[in-house]
Amino acid sequence: MDRVSVRAGAGVRSLARIVARDDGRGGTSLPVLESDGPVALRRTRATGSEARVMLVGAMSGPLGGDHFTVEARVEEGAWLSVGSAAATIALPGQAKGEARYDVRLDVCGHGELHWLPEQLISAQGSDLSVTTRVELAPTARLVLREEQVLGRVGEEPGRLTSRLTVRIAGRAVLDQELACGPGAPGGWDGPAVLAGHRAVGQLVVVRPEFAAEPVTATVLGEGASLVPLAGPAALVTAVAPDALRLRRLLDEALASLSRT
């Protein structure tokens, strides 16, 4: 049965897997780079010891009923950077029920992962649940950015639920969930959450040296804040009127952390 007929009935099931490994010559190899259906993986040119991979949307979606899963494992001493070629747009589909997008990230000792996809856009009428789970060794490093945009220009958002969990050596340092759009708990658009903004994002940076020298909680201009987490990690949270301003806030925050 082809992918189109699966989508017309009960939605698409898609799995993409990446394994990054120290090649023993100062670089990183990719012994596993597998994908099917709507999510395609492409290795791109890199410099130094890192390997770079792009997530490419081979089909529209996720639509209602779809279930996409992306798994990435960075083995001992490897360095992987993952981005995406374009924004992901959650759309309504013919199949009933919510769509799901699961991300599973695992970084071993002295490994480093930069997870920097483009924005997720929640289009009107869509219903998407996103779950990102990160498991890190005590000496692992991480830069993770998530950005959600509620609705395209001039439209109301769909329903979006996003949960992000980060664990270091089996201990949870971050576990947060945000639900927005029709049917979400009341107050999501109020002053205590989005305050009328339509773009929201977070940046998680994990470095072993933060254990001895935690970052200082601070306000990073209008709409963004930096807080230390209960471990060698820091969290930047930002809201903005649009995707461009949101990206600028998160980029400025990452540049500031890079200088510490």
C-alpha positions in Angstrom: 0.0 0.0 0.0 1.4 3.4 -0.9 1.8 6.3 1.4 -0.9 8.4 -0.3 -3.6 5.7 0.3 -2.5 5.2 3.9 -2.9 9.0 4.5 -6.4 9.0 2.9 -7.5 6.4 5.4 -5.9 6.4 8.8 -3.0 8.8 8.4 0.7 8.3 7.7 3.2 6.6 10.1 6.7 7.8 9.5 10.0 7.1 11.3 13.4 8.8 10.7 16.5 7.6 12.5 20.0 9.2 12.9 23.0 7.7 14.6 26.2 9.8 14.9 29.5 8.1 15.8 33.1 9.3 16.4 35.0 8.1 13.3 38.3 7.9 15.2 39.9 10.5 12.8 38.7 13.7 14.4 35.3 13.6 12.6 31.8 12.2 13.0 30.3 9.5 10.8 26.6 8.7 10.3 26.3 4.8 10.3 22.5 5.2 10.4 20.6 7.7 8.4 17.2 6.2 7.6 13.9 7.8 6.8 10.6 7.1 5.1 7.4 8.9 4.1 7.0 12.6 4.8 10.3 13.1 6.6 13.5 12.7 4.6 17.1 13.0 6.0 19.9 14.6 4.0 23.6 14.9 5.1 25.0 18.3 4.3 28.5 19.7 4.1 30.1 20.3 7.5 33.5 21.6 8.8 35.6 20.3 11.7 34.4 17.4 13.7 30.7 17.7 13.4 28.2 16.0 11.1 25.3 18.0 9.7 21.8 16.6 8.8 18.8 18.4 7.4 15.2 17.3 7.9 13.4 17.7 4.6 9.6 17.5 4.2 8.9 15.1 1.3 5.1 15.5 1.8 2.8 18.0 3.4 1.9 17.6 7.0 1.6 16.5 9.7 -2.1 16.2 8.9 -4.9 14.9 11.2 -4.2 11.2 12.1 -0.5 11.3 11.0 2.2 10.1 13.4 5.8 11.2 12.7 8.7 10.1 14.8 12.3 11.3 14.6 15.1 9.6 16.6 18.7 10.8 16.9 21.5 9.2 18.9 24.9 10.8 19.4 27.4 8.3 20.6 30.5 8.8 22.7 32.5 11.8 21.6 30.5 12.5 18.4 29.1 15.9 17.3 25.8 16.2 15.4 24.0 19.3 14.2 20.4 18.9 12.9 18.3 21.5 11.1 15.4 21.6 8.8 15.0 22.9 5.3 11.7 24.7 6.0 9.1 25.3 8.6 6.8 22.4 9.5 3.1 23.3 9.0 0.5 21.3 10.9 -2.7 21.1 8.8 -6.2 19.7 9.1 -6.6 16.3 7.4 -9.3 14.0 6.2 -8.6 11.5 9.0 -10.1 12.2 12.4 -8.1 12.6 15.5 -4.9 14.6 16.4 -1.6 14.3 14.6 1.5 13.4 16.6 5.1 14.4 16.1 7.5 12.7 18.5 11.2 13.6 18.8 13.6 11.3 20.8 17.1 12.5 21.3 19.9 10.6 23.1 23.5 12.0 23.7 26.2 9.9 25.2 29.3 11.0 27.2 31.3 13.8 25.6 28.9 13.9 22.7 27.3 17.1 21.5 24.0 17.7 19.7 22.7 20.9 18.2 19.0 20.5 17.4 17.9 23.6 15.5 14.8 23.0 13.3 12.8 25.7 11.7 9.5 26.9 13.2 6.4 24.7 13.7 3.3 26.5 12.4 -0.1 25.5 13.7 -2.6 26.3 10.9 -6.2 26.9 11.5 -8.2 23.7 12.0 -5.2 21.5 12.8 -4.7 19.4 15.9 -1.1 18.5 16.7 0.6 17.0 19.8 4.4 17.4 19.8 6.6 15.5 22.3 10.3 16.0 22.6 12.3 13.8 25.0 16.0 14.3 25.5 18.3 11.9 27.4 21.8 13.2 28.2 24.9 11.7 29.8 26.5 13.8 32.5 29.3 15.0 30.2 27.0 15.6 27.1 26.4 19.0 25.5 23.2 20.2 24.0 21.8 23.2 22.2 18.1 22.7 21.5 15.7 25.3 20.0 11.9 24.9 19.6 9.7 27.6 18.0 5.9 27.5 17.6 3.9 29.9 15.5 0.2 30.0 16.2 -1.6 30.4 12.8 -0.5 31.7 9.5 -0.8 35.3 8.6 -4.4 36.5 9.1 -5.8 33.2 10.5 -6.6 31.8 13.9 -4.3 28.9 15.2 -5.1 25.3 15.4 -4.9 23.3 18.6 -1.3 22.7 19.6 0.1 20.8 22.6 3.9 20.7 23.0 5.8 18.9 25.8 9.5 19.1 26.3 11.4 16.9 28.7 15.2 16.9 29.3 16.9 14.4 31.5 20.6 14.4 32.5 22.0 11.1 33.9 18.4 9.9 34.4 17.4 13.0 36.4 14.7 15.4 35.0 16.0 19.0 34.7 13.1 20.2 32.6 9.6 18.9 32.0 7.2 21.5 30.6 4.0 21.5 28.5 2.2 24.2 26.7 -1.3 23.9 25.2 -2.7 26.6 22.9 -5.6 27.1 20.5 -9.2 25.9 20.5 -10.0 23.5 23.3 -6.8 24.3 25.2 -7.2 25.1 29.0 -8.3 28.7 29.6 -5.7 31.4 30.0 -3.2 30.3 27.3 -3.5 33.6 25.6 -3.6 35.7 28.8 -1.0 37.8 30.4 0.5 34.9 32.4 1.3 32.9 29.3 1.4 34.3 25.7 0.0 37.8 26.5 -1.6 38.0 23.0 1.6 37.0 21.2 1.5 34.4 18.4 5.1 33.1 18.5 6.6 31.3 21.4 9.9 29.5 21.7 12.5 28.0 24.0 16.2 27.4 23.9 17.8 24.8 26.1 21.6 24.8 26.6 23.4 22.1 28.5 27.1 22.3 29.3 29.0 20.4 32.1 30.6 23.7 33.2 27.2 25.1 34.2 27.3 22.7 37.2 30.1 24.7 38.8 29.1 28.1 37.4 25.3 28.3 36.8 23.9 31.0 34.6 22.2 34.0 36.4 18.5 34.4 35.9 17.8 37.6 33.9 15.4 39.3 31.6 16.7 39.4 28.0 14.9 42.4 26.6 11.2 42.5 26.0 9.6 39.1 25.8 12.5 36.8 26.8 14.0 35.5 30.0 17.0 33.3 31.0 16.9 30.9 34.0 19.2 28.2 35.3 17.8 24.7 35.6 18.4 22.2 38.3 21.5 20.8 36.7 24.2 21.9 34.2 21.6 23.6 32.0 19.9 26.9 31.2 16.5 27.7 29.7 15.6 30.7 27.6 11.9 31.3 27.0 10.6 33.9 24.6 7.3 35.2 23.2 7.0 37.6 20.2 4.5 38.9 17.8 5.9 37.0 14.9 8.5 34.3 13.9 11.1 36.8 12.8 11.2 38.6 16.1 11.2 35.3 18.0 14.2 34.0 16.1 16.1 37.2 16.8 15.4 36.9 20.5 16.6 33.3 20.7 19.7 34.0 18.5 20.7 36.9 20.7 20.2 34.7 23.8 22.4 31.9 22.3 25.1 34.4 21.4 25.0 35.8 24.9 25.4 32.3 26.4 28.3 31.5 24.1 30.2 34.4 25.5 29.9 33.1 29.1 
